[in-house]
Amino acid sequence: MVEGVLPKMTASIPSPSSTGLEIGPMTLNYYGLCIGLGVVVAVVMAQRRWTRTGGHPDDIPEIAKWAVPAGVIGARIYHVITDWRPITDWIKIWEGGLGIPGGLIGGIGVGYLVARRRLRGTDGDLRNLLDAAIPGIPVAQAIGRFGNWFNQEIFGGPTDLPWAVEIDEAHRPAQFASEPTFHPAFLYEATWNLLLAGFLVWIDRRGVLKRGMILPLYVIGYGIGRFLVETVRIDAATELLGIRVNHWMSGLAVAGGLAALAWMRRGNPSFWADESDGESVDPSTLEADSVENG
């Protein structure tokens, strides 16, 4: 066979040709639909897990009613602050631009306060609710990341790997204008989040953790994954001392999660384990759904 006679065969992931679904005069943006679908899946997953512990099925939707908007607001504030966006861009969520760290701070923070009020501050119930709800969050993040695929954003450097994503010239960085395919950073993060959700469900089933430990484990896992994905990304980002802000935030997440785990294990064990049930969860009291059933 003469070299160069046959064309080079490559595979890649095509990018969608449209960012929205037109229904009459209305356009439903796929980015928003992915985020909405992720929220629904997370709420359903948390509700099923919570009711299996004896919780009321209405608790999760009532908490989500406050936590989800707070998460969206927090995510947008984080994005516009760290990217130095003009004030006129603050409400343009349909164009992308939701900073997940801000969403987690806003959503989990408000959700915790609402749950504490709704459950009358009972520590045992509150910790059970956290354990039930947290695994659904990375599932929602994974689904939401596909919104970035429709917007042709969150990608890494050029590559010809079979799973490379095709990016239209209008969305490519100027220095890579002639490169057609790139690392699908959005897909890497989505995959990591699904694996993280699966790990949290698995370790929760084993019953080796004190109640409430699922949250810092998630924060650590997310921080590690986000740090790795930020290393791949090539889009412009705000830097602090020459390092991307999201690298700093990822490091803080890992450090904070490790500190919280250490405190739970040694600093105040009586708070995280009721005297009546020992220090770990009985897996029979929290039979978790798999991620696929979420």
C-alpha angles and dihedrals in degrees: 000000000000113000113247096020094106119057118248110263114219134168128212144160112259118223118235115264093221135046096204148028115245116216109176108300091346129087119201108205113225091216091061092042091055091050091047092049090050091053092050092050092048093049093048092047092049092046093054093048092046096050089052088063090053096264122146112263092226093059097080098048090046092051092044089054088070102025098054097055089043089052093050092048092047092048093051094046090051091050098049093044097048093041095043093233120181115256090249089066096056096096098040094102092145089069091060128252113129114150106218095206089059091046092053093049093048098039100042092040095052092038090055093051093048092046092050091052094045094047092044092243097292104162096207094053092042093054091046089052092051091051090049097047106038100071090060092060098072088045089056090047091052092052092044092053090067086068086070089057090059090048092046094234139120098054135140136224126315117289140160095212114137091252095050115132122233113235123195115239092247090063099043123103111255094247090056099040092128095048114095102190134046142178108281097232090173089059092048091054093044091051092048091051093051091050089048091051090050091050092050092050091047097049091043090056091052091063096220097124133082112242112273096030093106090078098058090041089056092047091051093047094047092047092053093047094046091049091055094046092049088056089059098045120097101186118117113271138174112264133204115203088347094306125107113259091233089057088057092047092049091052091049090050092054093045092046093048093050091049091050092050091050091050092049093050099044114359100064111356095161090064094055099042125044115227089234096060106030125236102304137056121260102233091215089067093055111037100179126214116237118249090252091057091049 
